[in-house]
């Protein structure tokens, strides 16, 4: 799911030349895109169930939530102006649209990975993270798995110089792990659960040890949102109506999401158990206003810059400015391109949508 487009498919120049990518006007028809992941299945459900249409109708709009199987492609299409919004992680939002010059707002902070991503070592006695030193580690390079690895290594005084990263497609990871040569992998659910269940497998680090750092969002084009605030209201209203169903344990809704993601109800519940969903808007607002978020995004910006993927020709980790509630910023204040905005989530919390 969470792969980063390592060779950013769209340069900043291309994006800036794309009609509609850098300016917006009032309109009534909108579309957002999403891809399969536990925390993003609600978008498909609200599209199919009519919840999204109900909220769009309330504001005299038409909104479609479109599933795109290729996660990176969904981000690139959003960045090019093909969609008004897209589901993506905080890391990918910073590197691809924001790093590419498209002013982007995190409209809904939906969840964070709380064990959905992990590092697994294979072999007798390979049960501590320190044992990873000197090993080849298979993962999707420049993804949140790569970020998790970098953060994990730092906790035990190691760095990427102490291991060898082997870029491996998520589609190939399980098969690769079953070969004798592969002894260390980093991945996300449901692949993580499959690998952990194999003989002599030891999970030595997971995302619950860096809580709140791998964040799942629905982002929208800032100019589009500013010109069409009802678009933000409709999306947010539909999201939190769906969150109420999930929080209540509505089996019809959860079963539909499970089937759409290729698992059964229990399998989907297992994935949600390691996903810290913000079912209530007030929870998302508090998280977004926390002092920890700017610290997390600084970690992310440094990772992206160190790996050469923080926008085209980024001179430093501060290349892209990020705005937070309360007029807080990190990065270049003259190049604010990613905005964490609690306005619409707060409306949901206040019951004023």
N, C-alpha and C positions, 0 to 999 in steps of 0.2 A: 504494500500500500504506500508506504511513506518514502518513496524514492525521490531524491533530489536530482534535477536535471543538471548533471555535472558540467556539461558543455553548453550552458544556457542556450537553448534553441533560438532564442530571440535576443539580438543585441539591443542595447539601449537605443541605438539609432533607428533600428527597425521599428521598435515599439513607438518611439516618438513620432514616426511617420505614419503610424496606423490610424486611420480615421476613427474617431470616437474613443481613442485610448487615453487622450489627455484632456478632453473637455466633454461636457455633457449638457443636455438640455432636458426640459420637462418632457415626460413621455408617460405612456400608460402600459406598455408591454415590456416585460422584463424576463430574463432567464438567469438561472444560476446552475452551476454544475457541481457534481459530487462523485465520489468514488467509494468503493466498498471498504468499510472499516467499521468496527463496532459503534463508535461514537458518531458516525455519519449516516447510519442506516435510517434514522428518523426522516432524513430528507426524502428518501424514496417512499417511505410510508405516507408522509403527509401529502406527497404528490398523488399517490394511488388512492388514498382514502378520501380525498376531497378536502382535507383540512387546509391545505395551502390555498385551494380555490376559494374556500369560505372566507379566509382572511384577505385574499386579494380582492374579492368581490366587495368586501366591507369598505375598501378604499377606492373602488372603481378601477381596479387594475387587473391585468392579466399577468400571472407569474408562473413560470414553468421550472421545475427542478429536474434537470437532465442528468442521468447517470452516464459517466464516461469510464470505461473499463481501465484505461491507462491513466494512472494518477498524474504522472508528469505531464502527459498531454493535456489533462484538464487544466492544470496550472498555466501551461503555455497558451491555451486557448483563452483563458481569462485574461492573461497578461496582454494578449493581442487585441482585446476588446470584443471577443466573440461572445462573452458572457458578462453579465453585470456583477456576478459574485461567484465564489468558488470555495469549497471546503479544502482546507490545507492546514499544515502545521505552522507554528510560529516561525520555525527555522526556514521553511520553504517560502513563507510569505515575505520574510526579510530578504532572502537571497534572489528570488526570481522576479516577482512583480516590483517590489520596493527597490531592490537592487538594480532592476532594469529601468527605473524611472517612472513607474506607474504608481501614483498616489493611491494607497490602499488603506481601508479602514477595517479593523477587526470588529465587526458588528456584533457577533455572538461568540463568546468564549464558552465552548461547549463542555470541555472536559480536559483532563490531562492523564497521560499514561501513568498508571500506578501499579506496575508489574506486567504490563502488556509487552514490554520490550526487555530482553535479557541476554546475558552472556552465558554460554554453556561450554564447559570443558568435558572432554571424553577421556576415560581411562581410570584405572584404579588409583586412588589417592589424589586424583586431580580435582580436589574439592575446595580449593581456595583461589581467589583471584590472582594472587602472587604467582601461581604456577603457570600463568599465561606467558610469562617472560620467555622470550626465545621462540615462541610458537608462531606459526602462520595462522591468521585469523580470517575466516571466510565471512564476508558480509557484503551488503549492498553499499559500495563505496559512496561516500559523500551523502549518505542518508542519515536519518536520525539514529540508526544503528551505529554509524560511524561516530556520531556525536556522543552517544551513550558510552561507547568504548573509550573515547578520549577522556570523558569525565570520570569513568571508572578507574582508568589507569592512574589518573592524578591522585585518587584517594589512597593509593598504595605506593606512591613515589615512583611510578613508572611513567613512560611516555610512549608515543608511537615509534620512537627509535628502538624500543625494546622488543617490538613485535614486527611481523610482516603482514600487511593487509592484503588479502586476496579478494579482489572484486568478484562477487558471485551473485548472479541474478536470484531474486527471491524465488523464482520458479524452480531453480536448480538446487537450492540450499539443502532441502531434506535429502535428496538423492546424494548430494556431495557428502553430507555428514555420515552417510552409511558406508562410505569408502574408508579404507584404513588410513589414508594419507591426511584426512581432515580430522583434526582433533580439537578445534575451537571455532565456535560460530557465534555471531551476534545477529539476532533477528527479532521479529515481533509476532504476536498472535495472529492467526492460529498456528503458524509454523512453529513458534516457540513451544507450545504445548506438545506438539507432535515430537519434536526433537528431545524435549525433557523426558519423555516417556520411554526413550530408547535405552538399551542396556549401557551401564557405566557412564551415564550422563549426569553431570553435576552443574546445576545453575549456580554460578558464583557471584552474580551481580544482576540486579534488575532495576527498572526505572522507579520502583518505590523508594529506592535509596537516593534518588535525586528528584523528590516529589515536586510537581509543578513546573518542570522544565521542558517536557515534551507536551506541548499544548495543542489541542485541536480546535480549529476556528472555522467560522464562516466569515470570509472576508468579502467586502464589496468595494467597487470603485468609489473613491471618495467624492469625486466630482458628481457622479451619478447620484450618490446618496444625498449630497447637499442640495442638488436640484430637485430631488424627489424624496423628501422625507417619509412620505407615506409608503414607499417601497420598503424602507427600513422597518416601519411599524408593522407592516403586513408579514414580512419575513419573521420578525421577532415574535409576533403574536402566534403565528402558526407553530413555531419552534416550541414555545413554552406550553401550548396546549398539548403538543405531542409529549413533552416532558412529563406533564401531569399523568398522562396515560401510562407511561413507562414506570414512573415512580409508584403508581398504584398497583403495578403488577398486571396490568391489562394483558391477558394472555393472547387475545386476538391480535393486538398490535405487536407484541413481542414475537409471536409466532410468525407473523408476516415478515418482520425484520430478519428473523432467523433464517427463514426460507430464502429470502432475497440475498442473504450473505452466504448461502451454501451450507448451512448447519441446521441443527434442530433447536428446539426451545432451550433445552438444558445447555447445549453448546454455546448458544448466544448469551445465556445468563452467566456462564463461566467467563466469557470474554468481558462482560460488563463488570464482573467482580474485580477485575484488574484494571478497570477504567474508572477514574474518579469523575463521574458525571456530575455536572452542576444542574440538577433537576430543577432547583428553584433559582429564579433570576437574582435574588439577593445574594446567593452564594457566589454567583459569577461576578457580580458587581464588587463584592468584597475582595475576591481573588484579584480582579483586575486593578483595584485600587491599592493593593498591598505593596509594601516596600520591596518585596522580593522580586516582583516582575521586572523592574528595570535591571536588577542584578542578574536575573536569568538571561535577559536579552543581551546584556553585555557579554556574558559567557558565549552566547550563540554568535554574536557578531565577531568575537575574537576567533571562534572556531572557523567560521566562514572565511574570514580574512586570511587566517593561517593556511587554509587549504585553497586559496585563490579563487573563491567563488562568491565574494561579496560584491556583486555588480562588476560591470566592465571597467577595468582600469582603476579599481578602488585603491586610493593611496594609503589608507589606514583602516583599522577596524571601526573608526568613527565616520566612515564615508556616508552611510545612510543615517539620517536622523529619525528617531522614534519618539512619538508623543504619547504620554500617558495621562490619565485623569489628574486634575489638580495642577495643570501646567508644568508637569515634570517632563523632562526630555533626556534622552541619551543620544550620543552621536552628534552629527552636524546639524545645528539648529537652522541652518540655511538650506538644508536638503531633507526636510521632513517628508518621508514617503511612506511611513507605516504609523498608523494611529490606533491606539487602543481606546475606544470610545464607549463609555458605559451609558450613554444617553438613552438608548432604546431598551437595554436590559433594565435600567432603572424604571423606565415607563412600565415595563412588564411587572416589576416588583411592586410598583405603586398602583397597579390595576388601572392605568390610564391609557392603555392602547385602544 
